[in-house]
Amino acid sequence: MSTLTELLGRHVAEGTAPGILAALGSADEAPEVAAAGDLAPDAVVRIQSMTKPVLAVATLRLVAAGRLDLDEPVGRWLPELAAPRVLRTPEGELDDTVPARGPVTVRHLLTNTSGYGMILTPSPLQTAMAERGIEAGPQPWALPADDWLSTLAGLPLVGQPGEVWRYHHSFGMLGILLTRVLGRPLGEHLAEDLLTPLGMVDTAYLVPAEQAHRLPAAHRREEDGTLVEVDPASSGPFVAASGGADRADGAPDLSHGELVSTLHDYAAFARMLAAGGVHDGRQMVDPGLLHLMRTDQVPAVAKTPDSFFPGFWDTSGWGFGVAVETTGPHAGRYGWSGGLGTDVFVDPDGRYGVLLSQVEMGPPTFRLIADLQQL
């Protein structure tokens, strides 16, 4: 039994998650994979915010192709954001605003510096986002993409574009932007341009009905440690039969949502990044753009204590869709986690790791991620 298998088995025995999958590898060799508990090796899981690196790569491919520019104002494609208003102070009333000094750009979306995002301290803006159904949470957005965007754009920015960092919503906006640039469902484009070339055949916005049996249940941990099911196995909003499809024929546009994937698929994606953006001899990500993606792109003025969880900026920065370790023995390591206990990291020397479970983040999962990264 490998050290990796032993690690996963120990965490399952300790109750970290009912099932765990992991892969550790390097750019020049196939990964070691391991499974423990009741999560099948081919399970299709909700990767939540691990969608962000995939969306970042898809965007950079369009930049390299000349379809987008990093500093292009998004108002060309998202007229809802063409003339945003900005709160005079983050805690101010919703009508106490000034005009934005500059446009929201593609770069701002990739770096979470658009001025839109999660509000972690009580304020009128936080209350308004919750009341309008655009507060971030573990479930998919209830509003369709265009309605979600117009609702978000109806509220002021918390700060000037490029000068504040707020998590999450910029990537929903980015997905809608890509859909409008492409003039087709984003899921179709991702499959054709990125996922299929990488062999990521099970990564999509929805699980096909005929593959629903591969979707496990998702869980939340109560204060007493008990795991409570929050999303059922084999059904729910991530299964095409119950959630619609990402199509242009009137079915829901899921471009502001998040993907499902497998260990095989996401390990292929991580290996491509670890290999300098190369897969099977094909350059999937321009080296210069990949450098930007994996290095800190957030200005110091935006790294305020109230912008994210305490201590985040002490050791981390943010590139394009990924966090970047800026200090310590793993400086240069980049990657990101999903809220249901998933994680990816890539090291400068070409090593990488992928972790999948289906339990909402908490101290036990953070320990599991730390233990995996130590390997």
Wavefront OBJ file of the C-alpha trace (Angstrom):
o trace
v 0.000 0.000 0.000
v 1.424 3.381 -1.010
v 1.894 6.330 1.299
v -0.790 8.176 -0.678
v -3.295 5.337 -0.244
v -2.486 5.145 3.467
v -3.030 8.884 3.844
v -6.445 8.804 2.200
v -7.461 5.703 4.155
v -6.504 7.342 7.429
v -8.603 10.399 6.681
v -11.612 8.305 5.706
v -11.225 6.360 8.979
v -11.049 9.651 10.893
v -14.260 10.851 9.264
v -12.780 13.616 7.128
v -14.951 12.440 4.224
v -16.822 9.261 3.277
v -14.656 8.940 0.193
v -11.518 10.610 -1.142
v -9.637 10.485 -4.451
v -6.173 11.896 -5.104
v -3.446 12.033 -7.717
v 0.191 13.084 -7.338
v 2.487 13.357 -10.330
v 4.918 15.397 -12.338
v 4.977 16.851 -15.807
v 7.037 14.026 -17.279
v 5.319 10.969 -15.818
v 1.893 9.502 -15.217
v 0.474 10.296 -11.785
v 0.072 8.009 -8.823
v -3.634 7.763 -8.096
v -5.394 6.516 -4.983
v -8.936 6.052 -3.727
v -10.373 5.428 -0.277
v -13.864 5.014 1.101
v -17.013 5.092 -0.979
v -15.891 7.450 -3.746
v -15.435 5.415 -6.940
v -12.257 6.131 -8.934
v -14.360 7.310 -11.895
v -16.765 9.429 -9.816
v -17.927 12.667 -11.423
v -17.783 15.293 -8.689
v -18.751 18.927 -8.212
v -15.451 20.822 -8.411
v -17.004 24.244 -7.665
v -14.246 26.886 -7.591
v -11.712 24.616 -9.274
v -13.680 25.757 -12.321
v -11.803 29.070 -12.074
v -8.422 27.795 -13.356
v -10.187 26.064 -16.269
v -12.036 29.250 -17.165
v -8.801 31.236 -16.871
v -7.042 28.927 -19.341
v -9.991 29.121 -21.740
v -9.805 32.915 -21.567
v -6.044 32.992 -22.144
v -6.483 30.821 -25.225
v -8.859 33.421 -26.632
v -6.379 36.171 -25.754
v -3.610 34.295 -27.580
v -5.911 33.865 -30.574
v -6.605 37.598 -30.719
v -10.271 37.266 -29.774
v -9.828 39.150 -26.503
v -7.373 41.559 -24.913
v -6.555 41.444 -21.218
v -7.101 45.174 -20.837
v -10.204 45.337 -23.029
v -13.217 46.912 -21.282
v -15.851 44.253 -20.731
v -18.630 46.731 -21.483
v -18.229 45.907 -25.172
v -19.649 42.465 -24.449
v -21.391 43.101 -21.149
v -23.234 46.417 -21.593
v -24.705 45.914 -18.129
v -21.217 46.821 -16.831
v -20.447 49.668 -19.210
v -20.936 52.495 -16.667
v -20.720 51.095 -13.121
v -21.176 53.134 -9.985
v -18.867 52.664 -7.005
v -19.688 52.945 -3.322
v -18.056 55.983 -1.751
v -17.133 53.720 1.179
v -17.495 49.908 1.365
v -19.965 50.138 4.251
v -21.967 52.985 2.717
v -25.581 53.132 1.619
v -26.325 51.795 -1.848
v -27.093 55.239 -3.255
v -23.930 56.866 -1.876
v -21.846 56.281 -5.000
v -19.440 57.886 -7.448
v -18.730 56.959 -11.080
v -16.045 54.371 -11.713
v -12.772 56.049 -12.660
v -12.112 53.459 -15.335
v -13.759 50.471 -16.992
v -13.928 46.919 -15.734
v -11.550 44.884 -17.920
v -10.938 41.234 -18.729
v -7.863 41.375 -16.501
v -10.005 42.566 -13.605
v -12.290 39.554 -13.990
v -9.360 37.120 -14.052
v -7.864 38.673 -10.924
v -11.095 39.193 -8.925
v -10.482 42.950 -8.947
v -13.625 43.994 -10.837
v -15.185 45.531 -7.736
v -17.864 42.832 -7.576
v -17.646 39.825 -5.278
v -18.267 38.339 -1.867
v -18.839 40.848 0.929
v -17.625 39.347 4.197
v -18.487 42.174 6.595
v -22.006 43.442 7.381
v -23.060 46.307 5.135
v -26.021 47.429 3.015
v -24.323 45.856 -0.016
v -23.990 42.488 1.732
v -27.667 42.604 2.703
v -28.754 43.570 -0.810
v -26.793 40.722 -2.395
v -28.406 38.219 -0.042
v -31.907 39.608 -0.662
v -31.456 39.448 -4.432
v -30.174 35.861 -4.487
v -26.659 36.688 -5.650
v -24.834 35.942 -2.422
v -22.254 33.171 -2.936
v -23.170 29.799 -1.465
v -22.715 26.060 -1.920
v -25.619 25.622 -4.348
v -25.682 26.690 -8.016
v -27.083 30.105 -8.824
v -30.889 30.093 -8.916
v -31.020 32.932 -11.448
v -30.304 32.291 -15.152
v -27.090 33.837 -16.419
v -28.455 37.047 -17.955
v -30.777 37.685 -15.009
v -27.960 37.012 -12.576
v -25.711 39.493 -14.365
v -28.334 42.225 -14.597
v -29.150 41.783 -10.906
v -25.480 42.012 -9.961
v -24.917 45.008 -12.236
v -27.867 46.754 -10.580
v -25.769 47.081 -7.420
v -22.732 49.342 -6.977
v -19.153 48.138 -6.942
v -17.573 47.915 -3.503
v -14.507 49.781 -4.795
v -12.840 51.094 -7.906
v -11.987 48.471 -10.575
v -8.427 47.254 -10.122
v -8.179 48.659 -6.600
v -10.219 46.139 -4.584
v -10.172 42.353 -4.421
v -13.384 40.453 -3.808
v -13.792 36.759 -4.430
v -15.925 34.709 -6.766
v -18.425 36.779 -8.766
v -15.901 37.983 -11.337
v -15.665 34.454 -12.697
v -19.416 34.158 -13.171
v -19.183 37.402 -15.122
v -16.223 36.014 -17.069
v -18.196 32.938 -18.110
v -21.009 35.112 -19.437
v -18.470 37.323 -21.218
v -16.938 34.322 -22.988
v -20.365 33.100 -24.051
v -21.148 36.436 -25.664
v -17.737 36.736 -27.306
v -18.089 33.254 -28.770
v -21.753 33.528 -29.694
v -22.332 29.953 -28.583
v -22.831 27.998 -25.333
v -19.659 28.099 -23.285
v -19.880 24.388 -22.492
v -19.687 23.561 -26.198
v -16.645 25.779 -26.681
v -14.822 24.417 -23.628
v -15.380 20.851 -24.814
v -14.153 21.559 -28.325
v -11.262 23.919 -27.630
v -9.827 22.684 -24.328
v -11.425 19.715 -22.603
v -11.539 17.172 -25.436
v -7.942 17.903 -26.571
v -6.822 17.235 -22.988
v -8.885 14.029 -22.766
v -11.213 15.578 -20.178
v -14.275 13.781 -21.508
v -16.269 13.873 -18.252
v -15.761 17.552 -17.439
v -18.813 19.701 -18.169
v -21.440 21.910 -16.571
v -23.781 18.938 -16.129
v -23.560 15.177 -15.774
v -25.374 13.434 -18.667
v -28.466 11.585 -17.487
v -27.000 8.241 -18.517
v -23.950 8.891 -16.295
v -25.881 10.173 -13.267
v -24.997 7.055 -11.266
v -21.396 8.336 -11.129
v -22.358 11.501 -9.204
v -21.935 10.961 -5.438
v -23.798 12.794 -2.693
v -22.362 16.016 -1.279
v -22.179 16.680 2.454
v -21.889 19.432 5.043
v -20.249 18.904 8.432
v -22.296 19.950 11.454
v -20.667 21.414 14.569
v -20.773 18.007 16.271
v -18.898 16.452 13.341
v -21.904 14.739 11.793
v -22.054 14.741 8.011
v -25.380 15.865 6.546
v -26.277 15.322 2.903
v -26.812 18.634 1.080
v -26.997 17.384 -2.513
v -28.188 13.892 -3.451
v -26.327 11.244 -5.365
v -27.363 10.617 -8.974
v -29.756 13.582 -9.169
v -30.103 17.261 -8.409
v -29.056 20.443 -10.201
v -25.866 19.000 -11.691
v -27.629 16.229 -13.625
v -28.800 17.146 -17.110
v -32.142 15.381 -16.748
v -33.156 17.634 -13.855
v -31.155 20.753 -14.557
v -31.528 21.309 -18.292
v -28.603 21.642 -20.653
v -26.187 24.323 -21.717
v -27.720 24.874 -25.150
v -28.733 27.715 -27.397
v -32.316 26.499 -27.822
v -33.849 28.177 -24.798
v -32.520 25.823 -22.127
v -30.628 27.408 -19.194
v -27.350 29.207 -19.896
v -24.950 27.777 -17.323
v -21.946 29.916 -18.229
v -21.972 31.667 -14.830
v -21.929 28.310 -13.051
v -19.384 25.675 -12.100
v -18.202 22.396 -13.567
v -18.174 18.741 -12.647
v -15.072 16.660 -13.315
v -13.188 13.468 -12.465
v -9.799 12.644 -11.011
v -8.555 11.490 -14.426
v -9.744 14.662 -16.112
v -8.474 17.210 -13.635
v -5.127 15.437 -13.288
v -4.725 15.833 -17.060
v -5.433 19.542 -16.720
v -2.953 19.911 -13.841
v -0.296 17.956 -15.718
v -0.670 20.275 -18.708
v -0.088 23.283 -16.441
v 2.870 21.550 -14.780
v 4.383 20.932 -18.236
v 4.428 24.638 -19.016
v 1.078 24.605 -20.776
v 2.029 21.753 -23.104
v -0.045 18.615 -23.757
v 1.117 15.883 -26.144
v 3.538 18.298 -27.749
v 0.878 20.961 -28.292
v 1.181 24.342 -26.599
v -2.228 24.791 -24.962
v -1.351 27.964 -23.054
v 0.988 30.672 -24.312
v 4.096 30.624 -22.029
v 3.971 34.365 -21.383
v 0.287 34.235 -20.474
v 0.849 31.163 -18.285
v 3.527 33.130 -16.420
v 0.966 35.816 -15.674
v -1.579 33.214 -14.619
v 0.734 31.646 -12.046
v 2.244 34.800 -10.544
v 0.696 37.363 -8.213
v -1.221 39.978 -10.215
v -3.018 41.792 -7.390
v -1.773 45.260 -6.374
v -0.932 45.844 -2.731
v -3.737 48.393 -2.362
v -6.308 45.666 -3.017
v -4.990 43.248 -0.370
v -7.035 44.563 2.516
v -7.864 42.469 5.608
v -11.599 42.579 4.846
v -11.207 41.331 1.275
v -10.854 37.637 2.159
v -10.254 35.276 5.012
v -7.845 36.409 7.774
v -4.187 35.899 6.946
v -4.699 34.991 3.278
v -2.524 37.799 1.943
v 0.262 37.093 4.460
v 1.434 34.108 2.432
v -0.537 34.238 -0.811
v -1.216 36.297 -3.896
v -3.636 35.783 -6.777
v -2.862 35.268 -10.439
v -5.469 34.390 -13.068
v -7.942 31.964 -11.470
v -5.422 30.614 -8.954
v -3.838 31.531 -5.654
v -0.049 31.757 -5.580
v 2.145 31.017 -2.570
v 4.429 34.013 -2.145
v 6.486 32.944 0.877
v 7.743 29.817 2.614
v 9.209 26.538 1.358
v 6.661 26.227 -1.457
v 6.877 29.777 -2.824
v 5.696 29.713 -6.420
v 3.224 26.885 -5.880
v -0.142 27.778 -7.375
v -3.618 26.290 -7.501
v -6.985 26.531 -5.862
v -9.680 24.645 -3.965
v -13.378 24.001 -4.428
v -15.849 24.461 -1.605
v -16.784 20.764 -1.521
v -13.363 19.538 -0.462
v -11.447 19.587 -3.737
v -7.974 20.994 -4.403
v -5.286 21.315 -7.063
v -1.710 22.560 -6.772
v 1.172 22.860 -9.220
v 4.788 23.426 -8.201
v 7.418 25.340 -10.167
v 9.429 22.131 -10.565
v 6.573 20.408 -12.414
v 5.021 18.424 -9.586
v 1.291 18.603 -9.082
v -1.505 17.168 -6.995
v -5.267 16.826 -7.257
v -7.658 16.022 -4.406
v -11.363 15.265 -4.708
v -13.966 14.707 -2.003
v -17.547 15.900 -1.582
v -17.644 17.462 1.894
v -17.869 21.209 2.433
v -14.631 22.835 3.498
v -13.741 22.885 7.186
v -10.818 22.117 9.496
v -10.696 18.345 8.723
v -10.563 19.001 4.976
v -7.939 21.696 5.397
v -5.807 19.166 7.298
v -6.292 16.633 4.499
v -5.160 19.179 1.889
v -2.134 20.096 3.984
v -1.210 16.435 4.460
v -1.482 15.774 0.731
v 0.660 18.780 -0.126
v 3.343 17.526 2.269
v 3.695 14.433 0.084
l 1 2 3 4 5 6 7 8 9 10 11 12 13 14 15 16 17 18 19 20 21 22 23 24 25 26 27 28 29 30 31 32 33 34 35 36 37 38 39 40 41 42 43 44 45 46 47 48 49 50 51 52 53 54 55 56 57 58 59 60 61 62 63 64 65 66 67 68 69 70 71 72 73 74 75 76 77 78 79 80 81 82 83 84 85 86 87 88 89 90 91 92 93 94 95 96 97 98 99 100 101 102 103 104 105 106 107 108 109 110 111 112 113 114 115 116 117 118 119 120 121 122 123 124 125 126 127 128 129 130 131 132 133 134 135 136 137 138 139 140 141 142 143 144 145 146 147 148 149 150 151 152 153 154 155 156 157 158 159 160 161 162 163 164 165 166 167 168 169 170 171 172 173 174 175 176 177 178 179 180 181 182 183 184 185 186 187 188 189 190 191 192 193 194 195 196 197 198 199 200 201 202 203 204 205 206 207 208 209 210 211 212 213 214 215 216 217 218 219 220 221 222 223 224 225 226 227 228 229 230 231 232 233 234 235 236 237 238 239 240 241 242 243 244 245 246 247 248 249 250 251 252 253 254 255 256 257 258 259 260 261 262 263 264 265 266 267 268 269 270 271 272 273 274 275 276 277 278 279 280 281 282 283 284 285 286 287 288 289 290 291 292 293 294 295 296 297 298 299 300 301 302 303 304 305 306 307 308 309 310 311 312 313 314 315 316 317 318 319 320 321 322 323 324 325 326 327 328 329 330 331 332 333 334 335 336 337 338 339 340 341 342 343 344 345 346 347 348 349 350 351 352 353 354 355 356 357 358 359 360 361 362 363 364 365 366 367 368 369 370 371 372 373 374 375
